[in-house]
Amino acid sequence: MSGDRLNHALRPSTPIRDHRGGEASAPGQPHRGGDPGRALRRLADIGDRTAAHLWLTIQPDLLTATPDPADAPLADIWRVALQHHLDGEPQLAAARLAMIPIDAAGPHAVQVHCHAAVHHLIEGDIERATTDAEEAAQAAHGCDSPAAHEAYARLAMLLDAATGDASAARRRAQPAEGLRHADVGLFRLMVHLDLAGYLLGVGDASDALRHAEAAVRLAEVTGDTGYEPYALALTASAKCLLGRLEEALADSAAGQRLRELAGIGADEAFSLTTLGMVHRRRREPRQARKALESALAILGNGQHRPMSRALILAELARIRAADDLRAARDLAERAVTMAREPDRPYALLARGWVALLRGDTDAAHFDAAEARTGATVGRRRATLIEALQLTVLAAEDPRAAAGLLDDAAALCRDLGDPAQEAAVRLIAARLQGRQARRGAEGAEQKLRRCGVRLDPGVADGLTAITLRVPAVVIHTLGDFRVFRAGAVVPYGEWQSKKARDLLKILVAHRGRAVPRARLMELLWPDESPSRTANRLSVLLSTLRRVLGTGQRTSGRGAVLADRGSVAIDLDVIDVDVESFLTAAEEAQAAQRAGHPTAAGMLIRADELYGGDFLADDPYEDWAQPLREEAQVAHTRVLRALAQHTSDTDQKLVYLMRLVHRDQYDEDAHLELVEVLRAAGRHGEAQRRYRAYVERMRELGIDPAHTDAPGTSAGSGSRADSSAGPGSRVARWRAPAMLSRPWTTEFGDAEIPTQRALSFQSLSKHPV
């Protein structure tokens, strides 16, 4: 997101004012008396798109003129409907509009049909809106009122925009001429918003983004700022479809911030749904669930389109699959039951993904076929891409059906969505197995660059392919978590903390058999083995049940136990620390061999290191050996990355991480000082050198020499070329002579002015 937009999103909150300088009321508040035209314009000022469309298609002289007796019934219909809208009662307005007589003519008939068309247009019922527009055209043709013809012409242009006919909208150049000068900008804004909304619906994200960004600029220029949050939500939706997820998240956040500052309630459910979809595509279930549940709560009054609720329920179903597959299934069923076209294929898709994660491949295949047909007919390319993925993964032999993934990748390229294309490529590579390992790594890196997390969780193709083999994934680097079939095993299913501790101990032994007596000693150190043998058997039963989906055709489960010992089968369970150690070893071997992919492999190994092994058990002796082995391996990876990268800032990041890991790492300290000096950042170099001096003196080491503690200060000078990293730092020189003292956070200190200032003299200087 550009800096000017960010500043705009954080500007101070000010009340939105109408074009006459009055302060506008919030949408949905009942209108009591006064001028209905003025009240309608106020609603249009604060982001009510229905009010804006009504205002643009209204005949102002009909608002105040007394109708002829013959026209009184028609005038009563549309005026009462207008009053219901002003009072925040759109359903009552729709019921009133349905009372129009057949073959009505005259200006009031034009007004009634325009009002009905606007209502159906905003509701998304384009077919009925078109029918109402045709009735308005006939009524306008039967009267000689210029205002009636202008109202219909503007309605026709708005309808062209809502149906995506941009060329027809451009051909109608005259409608804006019948508007007040102050309303021309609002009219153009509505055209851009309607075109963007239609194009998003059919998956034409590039053109949708163009119109949405034009709407954002126009809203800022014309002062119709009530529409900025909605326009930003449209840009976020378009960028989400284009795989520009970081930008989409920024636009969503900016829109929500503007909405909160200005107190804009119109289209809030749409904005929150968009935010939830962006988080879902980024595979961030917690943030997505919060936004989607808030959107669902806004729709709780029942005055909104059922298909909007179905879309939110479908998104929630995919999110809840991360923690509760039963709740996800119920949400998906509700979405399918409630959905109408064009949202039904997406609801079917959500139900199919949830069914696949639950292991019901037949139901998943059925939903995939129906969603694929609906998406093809409705030209919903984004939905079709996922329907093709689901078809492949739900097939009896996914490898045989993998050719459909090529079609999905081609659609991604047509749509311009690099994130989804990378996801399709990753699924294809995972289906091929180890022979496509490099292709999988490249797709993973591309997904990360697009802002997509790769942890299994939300119901989609990435989770489904990740969970095929193995079925159980154990995270031990950082927080301890166990994933089964893509979802975190609930804490209550373990029944006791000892069962989790037993699994941790077995993981720490890296698949080696652990004597039962040793396990009982570690789990119950103060109790007799005769009392704890049965307890261990109970824990093993719990562990088998928790890890039960790891069974193989050979009959071996995840837990291997006999009368004397217990172990876990690392061929059945995926343990992140094992994956990291393997990746670190392969990356360093590639670097030593000068392989061109070494840099990428080192970065991948660094990304796999999510924290220290079993960080929540820092004092357990049995965890210490593997924790130290992983730490040493990660330190080597960081050193290799610092040596490999030529980017100064990135090199500094790696070196500072090394110093943070081990504050007594002398080589890392000295290289950090040298890199800062080479970059001309002498103040930082001095501070880092002081920190190095303090750490070395804590160990009793003279920082000016490489001698071990207790040796003579005169031996082993760092100026010696054989002194290793220290010899590089010995050649450091201070900046040129200064005309005034340097000022640091330690206070003012007179720095020696000779050009050949050595680190030894600097370390002895009384700062």
C-alpha positions in Angstrom: 0.0 0.0 0.0 1.3 3.4 -0.9 2.4 5.8 1.8 -0.2 8.4 1.0 -3.0 5.8 1.4 -1.6 4.8 4.7 -1.5 8.4 5.9 -5.0 8.8 4.6 -6.2 5.8 6.6 -4.7 7.2 9.8 -6.0 10.7 9.5 -8.0 12.2 12.4 -11.7 11.2 12.6 -14.1 13.9 11.4 -17.8 13.7 10.9 -18.9 13.2 7.4 -20.9 16.1 6.0 -23.4 16.4 3.2 -23.0 18.7 0.2 -24.9 21.4 2.0 -22.5 21.5 4.9 -24.8 19.7 7.3 -23.6 16.8 9.4 -24.9 13.5 8.0 -26.7 11.0 10.2 -25.7 7.4 10.4 -27.3 4.9 8.0 -30.1 2.8 9.4 -31.3 5.6 11.7 -35.0 6.3 11.3 -35.9 9.4 9.4 -38.4 11.5 11.2 -40.1 14.2 9.0 -38.1 16.9 7.1 -37.2 16.9 3.5 -36.9 13.3 2.2 -34.6 14.4 -0.7 -32.2 16.0 1.8 -32.3 12.9 4.0 -31.7 10.6 1.0 -28.7 12.7 0.0 -27.3 12.5 3.5 -27.5 8.8 3.4 -25.7 8.8 0.1 -23.0 11.0 1.6 -22.1 8.4 4.2 -21.7 5.4 2.0 -25.2 4.0 1.5 -25.0 2.7 -2.0 -28.7 2.1 -2.3 -29.4 5.7 -1.3 -26.8 6.9 -3.8 -28.4 4.9 -6.7 -31.9 6.2 -5.6 -30.7 9.7 -5.5 -29.1 9.5 -8.9 -32.3 8.0 -10.5 -34.8 10.3 -8.8 -36.8 13.1 -10.3 -36.4 15.9 -7.9 -39.6 17.8 -8.9 -41.7 14.7 -7.9 -40.4 14.9 -4.3 -42.3 18.1 -3.5 -45.0 18.4 -6.2 -48.6 17.5 -5.4 -49.5 14.6 -7.8 -52.7 14.6 -9.9 -55.5 12.5 -8.5 -54.9 9.9 -11.2 -51.2 9.6 -10.2 -51.7 9.7 -6.5 -51.7 5.9 -6.0 -48.4 5.6 -7.8 -46.9 8.5 -6.0 -48.0 7.0 -2.7 -46.2 3.7 -3.5 -42.8 5.1 -4.3 -42.9 7.8 -1.6 -43.8 5.3 1.1 -41.1 2.9 -0.2 -38.6 5.8 0.0 -39.7 6.5 3.6 -39.2 2.9 4.5 -35.7 3.1 3.1 -34.9 6.2 5.1 -36.2 4.5 8.2 -33.8 1.6 7.6 -36.5 -0.9 6.5 -35.5 -2.1 3.1 -37.7 -5.2 3.2 -40.8 -3.1 3.8 -39.7 -0.8 1.0 -39.5 -3.9 -1.3 -43.0 -5.1 -0.3 -44.4 -1.7 -1.0 -42.8 -1.6 -4.5 -44.3 -4.9 -5.3 -47.8 -3.3 -5.3 -47.3 -1.3 -8.5 -50.2 -1.8 -11.0 -49.6 -3.5 -14.4 -49.0 -1.2 -17.4 -48.6 1.9 -15.2 -47.4 5.0 -17.1 -46.2 8.5 -16.4 -43.4 10.1 -14.4 -44.5 8.4 -11.1 -44.5 5.0 -12.8 -41.0 5.6 -14.0 -40.0 6.5 -10.5 -41.5 3.4 -9.0 -39.8 1.1 -11.5 -36.5 2.9 -11.0 -36.8 2.4 -7.3 -37.6 -1.3 -7.7 -34.7 -1.7 -10.1 -32.2 -0.1 -7.7 -33.4 -2.3 -4.9 -32.9 -5.5 -6.9 -29.6 -4.3 -8.4 -28.1 -3.7 -4.9 -29.5 -7.1 -3.7 -27.7 -8.7 -6.6 -30.8 -9.9 -8.4 -29.8 -8.6 -11.9 -32.6 -10.4 -13.7 -35.4 -8.7 -11.8 -33.5 -5.4 -11.9 -33.4 -5.7 -15.7 -37.2 -6.4 -15.9 -37.9 -3.3 -13.7 -35.6 -1.2 -16.0 -37.6 -2.4 -19.1 -40.8 -1.4 -17.3 -39.3 2.0 -16.6 -38.3 2.4 -20.2 -41.9 1.7 -21.4 -43.3 4.1 -18.8 -40.8 6.8 -19.9 -41.7 6.3 -23.5 -45.3 6.9 -22.8 -44.8 10.3 -21.2 -43.2 13.6 -22.4 -41.3 14.3 -19.1 -37.6 15.1 -19.8 -36.8 14.3 -16.1 -38.4 10.9 -16.5 -36.3 10.1 -19.5 -33.1 11.3 -17.8 -33.9 9.2 -14.7 -34.3 6.1 -16.8 -31.2 6.8 -18.8 -29.1 7.1 -15.6 -30.7 3.8 -14.4 -29.8 2.1 -17.6 -26.2 3.2 -17.3 -25.9 2.0 -13.7 -27.4 -1.3 -14.8 -24.9 -1.6 -17.6 -22.1 -1.1 -15.0 -23.6 -3.6 -12.6 -23.7 -6.2 -15.4 -20.2 -5.5 -16.5 -21.0 -3.8 -19.8 -18.4 -1.1 -19.6 -18.7 -0.2 -23.3 -22.4 0.4 -23.1 -21.8 2.5 -20.0 -19.3 4.6 -21.9 -21.7 5.0 -24.9 -24.3 6.5 -22.7 -22.6 9.9 -22.4 -25.7 12.0 -21.9 -27.1 10.7 -18.6 -24.7 12.7 -16.4 -25.8 15.9 -18.1 -29.1 15.8 -16.4 -27.5 15.7 -13.0 -26.6 18.6 -10.7 -22.9 19.5 -10.9 -22.3 18.2 -7.4 -23.7 14.8 -8.3 -21.7 14.1 -11.4 -18.7 12.8 -9.3 -21.0 10.6 -7.3 -22.5 9.1 -10.5 -19.1 8.3 -11.9 -18.1 6.8 -8.5 -21.1 4.5 -8.5 -20.3 3.3 -12.1 -16.7 2.4 -11.1 -17.9 0.6 -7.9 -20.6 -1.3 -9.8 -18.2 -2.3 -12.5 -15.6 -3.4 -10.0 -18.2 -5.5 -8.1 -19.3 -7.3 -11.3 -15.8 -8.0 -12.5 -14.8 -9.4 -9.2 -17.8 -11.7 -9.4 -16.7 -13.2 -12.7 -13.1 -13.4 -11.6 -11.7 -10.6 -13.8 -9.5 -9.3 -11.0 -7.2 -7.1 -13.2 -10.1 -4.9 -14.6 -11.8 -5.0 -11.2 -8.8 -3.6 -9.6 -8.5 -0.8 -12.2 -12.1 0.3 -11.5 -11.8 -0.1 -7.7 -8.6 2.0 -7.6 -10.3 4.6 -9.8 -13.2 4.7 -7.3 -10.7 5.2 -4.4 -9.2 8.2 -6.2 -12.5 9.6 -7.2 -13.9 9.3 -3.7 -10.9 11.3 -2.3 -11.2 14.0 -5.0 -15.0 14.5 -4.8 -15.2 14.2 -1.0 -17.5 11.2 -1.1 -15.3 9.6 1.5 -18.1 7.4 2.8 -17.4 5.0 -0.1 -13.6 4.7 0.5 -13.9 1.7 2.9 -16.0 -0.1 0.3 -13.7 0.8 -2.5 -10.7 -0.3 -0.5 -12.5 -3.6 0.2 -12.9 -4.0 -3.5 -9.2 -3.4 -4.2 -8.4 -5.9 -1.5 -10.6 -8.5 -3.0 -9.1 -8.0 -6.4 -5.5 -8.1 -5.1 -6.5 -11.2 -3.1 -7.5 -12.9 -6.4 -4.3 -11.7 -8.0 -2.2 -13.3 -5.3 -1.0 -9.9 -4.0 -1.9 -10.9 -0.4 0.3 -8.5 1.5 -1.2 -5.5 -0.4 -4.7 -7.0 0.0 -4.2 -7.2 3.7 -2.9 -3.6 3.8 -5.9 -2.3 1.8 -8.3 -4.2 4.0 -6.7 -2.8 7.2 -6.8 0.7 5.8 -10.5 0.4 4.9 -11.4 -0.9 8.3 -9.4 1.9 9.9 -11.2 4.5 7.9 -14.6 2.9 8.7 -13.8 3.0 12.4 -12.6 6.6 12.4 -15.5 7.9 10.4 -18.2 5.7 11.9 -19.3 4.2 8.5 -21.6 1.2 8.8 -22.6 0.7 5.2 -21.2 -2.5 3.6 -19.3 -3.4 6.8 -20.1 -7.1 6.4 -18.6 -7.1 2.9 -15.4 -5.4 4.2 -15.1 -7.9 7.1 -15.7 -10.8 4.8 -13.0 -9.6 2.4 -10.6 -9.3 5.3 -11.5 -12.8 6.4 -10.9 -14.2 2.9 -7.5 -12.5 2.7 -6.5 -14.1 6.0 -7.8 -17.4 4.9 -5.8 -17.3 1.7 -2.8 -16.3 3.8 -3.7 -19.4 5.9 -4.1 -17.5 9.2 -7.2 -19.1 10.7 -7.4 -17.2 14.0 -7.5 -13.7 12.3 -9.8 -15.0 9.6 -12.3 -16.5 12.0 -12.4 -13.2 14.0 -13.3 -11.2 10.9 -15.8 -13.7 9.5 -17.7 -14.2 12.8 -17.9 -10.4 13.1 -19.4 -10.2 9.6 -21.9 -12.9 10.4 -23.0 -11.1 13.5 -23.7 -8.0 11.4 -26.0 -10.0 9.2 -27.9 -11.2 12.2 -30.8 -8.9 11.6 -31.9 -11.0 8.6 -32.2 -8.0 6.3 -29.5 -9.1 3.9 -29.1 -11.4 0.9 -29.1 -15.1 1.9 -26.2 -15.7 -0.5 -24.0 -13.3 1.4 -24.5 -15.3 4.6 -23.8 -18.5 2.7 -20.5 -17.1 1.4 -19.5 -16.2 5.0 -20.6 -19.7 6.3 -18.5 -21.4 3.6 -15.4 -19.3 4.5 -16.0 -20.1 8.2 -16.3 -23.8 7.4 -12.9 -23.8 5.8 -11.4 -21.9 8.7 -12.9 -24.1 11.5 -11.4 -27.1 9.8 -8.2 -26.0 11.5 -9.5 -26.9 14.9 -12.9 -28.6 14.7 -13.8 -30.7 11.7 -17.3 -31.5 13.1 -18.1 -27.8 13.4 -16.7 -27.2 10.0 -18.9 -29.8 8.5 -22.0 -28.3 10.1 -21.1 -24.8 8.8 -20.5 -26.2 5.3 -23.9 -27.9 5.2 -25.6 -24.7 6.2 -23.8 -22.8 3.5 -24.8 -25.3 0.8 -28.4 -25.3 2.0 -28.6 -21.5 2.0 -26.6 -20.7 -1.1 -28.0 -19.6 -4.4 -26.3 -18.9 -7.6 -23.6 -17.7 -8.2 -22.3 -18.6 -4.7 -23.5 -22.2 -4.6 -20.3 -23.6 -6.3 -18.2 -22.0 -3.7 -20.3 -23.4 -0.9 -20.0 -26.9 -2.5 -16.3 -26.4 -2.7 -16.0 -25.6 1.0 -18.1 -28.7 1.9 -15.9 -30.8 -0.4 -12.7 -29.7 1.2 -14.0 -30.4 4.7 -15.2 -33.8 3.6 -11.8 -34.6 2.2 -10.1 -33.7 5.4 -12.5 -35.9 7.3 -11.6 -38.8 5.1 -14.9 -38.9 3.1 -13.4 -39.0 -0.4 -16.7 -40.0 -2.0 -18.5 -37.0 -0.7 -15.6 -34.8 -1.6 -15.5 -36.1 -5.2 -19.3 -35.5 -5.6 -19.0 -31.9 -4.4 -16.0 -31.3 -6.5 -17.8 -32.4 -9.7 -20.9 -30.3 -8.9 -18.7 -27.2 -8.0 -16.7 -27.7 -11.1 -19.8 -27.7 -13.3 -21.3 -24.6 -11.6 -18.0 -22.7 -11.7 -17.7 -23.4 -15.4 -21.2 -22.3 -16.3 -20.9 -19.2 -14.1 -17.4 -18.4 -15.3 -16.1 -18.4 -11.8 -12.4 -19.1 -12.6 -11.1 -18.8 -9.1 -13.6 -21.4 -7.9 -12.9 -23.6 -10.9 -9.2 -23.7 -10.0 -9.9 -25.0 -6.6 -12.6 -27.4 -7.9 -9.9 -28.9 -10.1 -7.6 -29.3 -7.2 -10.3 -31.0 -5.1 -11.2 -33.3 -8.0 -7.6 -34.5 -8.2 -7.0 -35.0 -4.5 -10.4 -36.8 -4.0 -9.8 -39.2 -6.8 -9.1 -42.8 -6.2 -5.7 -42.5 -7.8 -4.7 -38.8 -7.5 -1.5 -39.3 -9.6 -3.6 -40.6 -12.5 -5.8 -37.5 -12.3 -2.9 -35.0 -11.8 -3.2 -33.8 -15.4 -6.1 -31.6 -14.3 -3.6 -29.6 -12.3 -2.0 -28.4 -15.5 -5.3 -27.0 -16.5 -5.6 -25.3 -13.1 -2.1 -23.8 -13.4 -3.0 -22.4 -16.8 -6.2 -20.8 -15.4 -4.0 -19.3 -12.6 -1.8 -17.7 -15.2 -4.8 -16.4 -17.1 -6.2 -15.0 -13.9 -2.8 -13.5 -12.9 -2.7 -15.3 -9.5 0.9 -16.4 -8.7 0.1 -17.6 -5.2 -2.6 -20.0 -6.4 -0.3 -21.1 -9.2 2.4 -21.9 -6.7 -0.1 -23.8 -4.6 -1.1 -25.9 -7.7 2.6 -26.6 -8.5 3.3 -27.6 -4.9 0.4 -30.1 -5.0 1.6 -31.6 -8.3 5.1 -31.9 -6.9 4.0 -33.5 -3.7 2.0 -36.1 -5.7 5.1 -37.0 -7.6 7.0 -37.7 -4.4 10.7 -37.3 -3.7 11.7 -37.0 -7.4 10.0 -33.6 -7.5 11.5 -32.4 -4.3 13.2 -29.3 -5.8 10.0 -28.3 -7.6 8.2 -28.5 -4.3 10.8 -26.4 -2.6 10.6 -23.7 -5.3 6.8 -23.6 -5.0 7.1 -23.3 -1.2 9.5 -20.4 -1.5 7.1 -18.6 -3.9 4.2 -19.1 -1.6 6.2 -17.6 1.3 7.1 -14.6 -0.8 3.4 -14.2 -1.5 2.7 -14.1 2.2 1.2 -17.6 2.5 1.9 -19.8 5.5 2.4 -23.5 4.9 1.2 -24.9 8.2 -1.6 -27.4 7.8 -4.9 -26.0 9.0 -7.5 -24.3 6.8 -9.5 -26.6 4.4 -7.7 -26.3 1.0 -5.4 -28.2 -1.3 -2.2 -27.3 0.6 -3.6 -28.9 3.8 -5.0 -31.9 2.0 -1.7 -32.7 0.2 0.4 -32.0 3.4 -1.7 -34.4 5.4 -1.6 -37.3 2.9 1.7 -38.7 4.2 2.4 -38.7 7.1 -1.0 -38.4 8.8 0.6 -37.1 12.1 2.9 -34.0 12.3 4.7 -33.1 15.5 6.0 -29.6 16.1 8.7 -29.6 18.7 10.7 -26.5 17.7 9.2 -23.8 19.8 5.7 -24.6 21.1 4.9 -28.3 21.3 1.9 -29.2 19.0 0.6 -32.4 17.4 -1.4 -32.2 14.2 -3.5 -35.1 13.1 -5.3 -35.0 9.8 -4.5 -31.3 9.5 -6.0 -30.3 12.9 -4.3 -29.7 16.2 -5.0 -32.6 18.6 -7.3 -31.0 21.4 -5.6 -30.8 24.8 -8.5 -32.7 26.4 -7.9 -35.8 24.2 -4.5 -36.4 25.8 -6.4 -37.0 29.1 -3.2 -36.1 31.1 0.0 -34.1 30.8 2.0 -37.3 31.3 0.8 -38.7 27.9 2.3 -35.6 26.2 5.4 -35.9 28.2 5.8 -39.5 27.1 5.6 -38.5 23.5 8.2 -35.7 24.1 10.6 -38.2 25.6 10.2 -40.6 22.8 10.8 -37.8 20.2 13.9 -36.7 22.1 15.3 -40.2 21.7 14.9 -39.9 17.9 13.3 -43.3 17.2 15.6 -45.3 19.5 14.0 -47.7 21.8 13.7 -46.5 25.4 13.5 -49.1 28.2 10.2 -49.1 30.1 12.0 -48.8 33.4 13.8 -45.6 32.1 10.4 -44.1 31.0 8.8 -44.8 34.4 11.8 -43.2 36.1 11.5 -40.1 34.0 7.7 -39.8 34.3 7.4 -40.7 38.0 10.8 -40.2 39.6 9.6 -40.6 43.2 7.5 -43.7 42.8 8.2 -47.4 42.7 8.1 -49.1 39.2 5.7 -51.7 40.6 3.1 -48.9 41.0 3.8 -47.1 37.7 3.9 -50.0 35.2 0.1 -50.0 34.7 0.1 -46.2 34.4 2.7 -46.5 31.6 0.5 -49.0 29.8 -2.5 -46.6 30.1 -0.4 -43.8 28.7 0.7 -46.0 25.8 -2.9 -46.7 25.0 -3.7 -43.0 25.0 -0.7 -42.3 22.8 -1.8 -45.0 20.3 -5.2 -43.5 20.1 -4.0 -40.0 19.6 -1.5 -41.0 16.9 -3.8 -43.7 15.5 -4.2 -42.3 12.0 -0.5 -43.1 11.4 -1.3 -46.8 10.8 0.3 -48.3 7.7 -0.7 -51.3 5.6 2.0 -53.3 7.3 0.1 -53.1 10.6 2.8 -51.1 12.3 1.5 -48.0 14.1 3.3 -44.9 15.3 4.1 -46.4 18.7 6.4 -49.5 18.7 6.4 -51.2 22.0 7.3 -54.6 23.5 7.7 -55.9 27.0 11.0 -54.2 27.5 11.1 -50.9 25.6 9.1 -48.3 23.7 9.9 -46.2 20.6 8.1 -44.2 17.9 8.4 -44.9 14.2 9.8 -41.8 12.5 8.7 -43.3 9.1 5.1 -42.9 10.2 5.4 -39.6 12.1 6.8 -36.3 10.7 8.8 -34.5 13.4 9.9 -31.0 12.6 13.3 -31.2 14.4 14.2 -34.2 12.3 13.2 -32.4 9.1 15.3 -29.4 10.2 18.4 -31.4 11.0 18.2 -33.2 7.6 17.6 -29.9 5.8 20.5 -28.2 7.6 22.9 -31.1 6.8 21.9 -31.2 3.1 22.2 -27.4 2.8 25.7 -27.3 4.3 26.8 -30.2 2.1 25.5 -28.3 -1.0 27.4 -25.2 0.1 30.6 -27.1 0.6 30.2 -28.5 -2.9 29.5 -25.1 -4.4 26.0 -26.1 -5.6 24.0 -23.2 -7.0 21.0 -24.1 -4.9 22.9 -23.9 -1.7 21.6 -20.4 -0.7 18.0 -21.4 -1.1 18.6 -24.6 0.8 20.2 -22.7 3.7 17.3 -20.3 3.8 14.8 -23.2 3.8 16.7 -24.8 6.7 16.6 -21.5 8.6 12.9 -21.2 8.1 12.3 -24.7 9.4 13.9 -23.7 12.7 10.9 -22.4 14.6 12.7 -22.1 18.0 14.6 -24.2 20.5 13.6 -27.9 20.8 10.8 -28.2 23.4 11.3 -24.6 24.5 8.4 -25.1 27.1 10.5 -27.8 28.9 13.8 -25.9 29.4 15.0 -27.8 32.4 14.4 -31.5 31.4 17.7 -33.3 31.1 16.4 -35.8 28.6 15.6 -32.9 26.1 19.0 -31.3 26.4 21.1 -33.4 24.0 18.7 -33.0 21.0 18.1 -29.3 21.9 21.9 -28.6 21.8 22.3 -30.6 18.6 19.6 -28.5 16.9 21.1 -25.3 18.3 24.5 -26.1 17.0 23.1 -27.0 13.6 21.1 -23.8 13.4 24.2 -21.8 14.4 26.1 -23.4 11.5 23.3 -22.5 9.1 23.4 -18.9 10.3 27.2 -18.7 9.9 26.9 -20.2 6.4 24.1 -17.7 5.5 26.2 -14.8 6.8 29.2 -15.9 4.7 27.1 -16.6 1.6 25.0 -13.4 1.4 26.5 -10.3 -0.2 23.7 -8.0 1.1 25.1 -6.0 4.0 21.8 -5.6 5.9 21.0 -9.3 5.6 24.5 -10.2 6.7 24.0 -8.0 9.8 20.7 -9.7 10.6 22.3 -13.2 10.5 25.3 -12.0 12.6 23.1 -10.3 15.2 21.0 -13.5 15.4 24.2 -15.4 16.1 25.2 -12.9 18.8 21.8 -13.1 20.3 21.9 -16.9 20.4 25.4 -16.9 22.1 26.5 -13.6 23.5 30.0 -15.1 24.1 30.5 -16.0 20.4 33.7 -14.1 19.8 33.9 -14.6 16.0 30.3 -13.4 15.5 31.0 -10.3 17.6 34.1 -9.4 15.7 32.7 -10.1 12.2 29.6 -8.0 13.2 31.9 -5.1 14.1 33.9 -5.5 10.9 30.8 -5.5 8.7 29.4 -2.4 10.4 32.8 -0.7 9.9 32.9 -1.6 6.2 29.4 -0.1 5.8 30.5 3.2 7.4 28.3 2.7 10.5 31.1 3.6 12.9 28.9 4.5 15.8 27.2 1.1 15.8 30.6 -0.5 15.3 31.8 1.1 18.5 28.7 0.1 20.5 29.0 -3.5 19.3 32.7 -3.5 20.1 32.0 -2.3 23.6 29.5 -5.2 24.0 32.1 -7.6 22.8 34.7 -6.3 25.2 32.3 -6.6 28.1 31.4 -10.2 27.2 35.0 -11.2 26.9 36.0 -9.7 30.2 33.2 -11.5 31.9 35.0 -14.7 30.7 38.4 -13.3 31.8 39.6 -13.0 28.3 41.7 -10.0 27.1 39.6 -8.7 24.2 42.7 -7.3 22.5 44.4 -10.8 22.3 43.4 -14.3 21.3 45.1 -15.9 24.3 43.3 -18.1 26.6 42.5 -16.7 30.1 45.6 -16.4 32.3 48.2 -16.2 29.6 50.5 -13.3 29.0 48.9 -10.2 27.5 51.8 -9.8 25.2 51.4 -13.0 23.2 49.2 -13.8 20.3 48.6 -10.2 19.0 45.5 -9.8 16.8 47.6 -8.0 14.3 49.1 -11.4 13.4 47.6 -12.6 10.1 47.1 -16.1 11.5 44.9 -14.9 14.3 41.6 -15.7 12.5 38.7 -13.3 12.5 40.4 -11.0 15.0 43.1 -10.2 12.5 40.5 -8.6 10.3 39.2 -6.4 13.1 42.8 -5.3 14.1 43.0 -3.3 10.9 39.9 -1.3 11.8 40.4 2.4 11.8 38.4 5.2 13.4 36.8 7.9 11.2 38.9 10.9 10.2 39.8 13.4 12.8 36.8 15.1 14.3 36.4 18.8 15.1 34.2 18.1 18.1 33.7 15.2 20.6 31.4 12.4 19.7 28.1 12.2 21.6 26.8 8.7 22.4 24.2 7.3 24.6 26.9 7.0 27.3 27.4 10.8 27.3 30.0 13.1 25.8 33.4 11.6 25.5 36.6 13.0 23.9 37.7 10.4 21.4 41.4 10.2 20.6 42.0 12.0 17.3 44.8 10.0 15.8 43.7 8.3 12.5 45.3 5.0 13.4 43.1 4.4 16.5 43.4 0.7 17.5 40.8 -1.4 19.1 43.1 -1.9 22.0 43.3 1.8 22.8 39.5 2.1 22.2 38.8 -0.6 24.7 41.0 1.1 27.3 39.5 4.6 26.8 37.4 5.7 29.8 34.0 6.2 28.1 
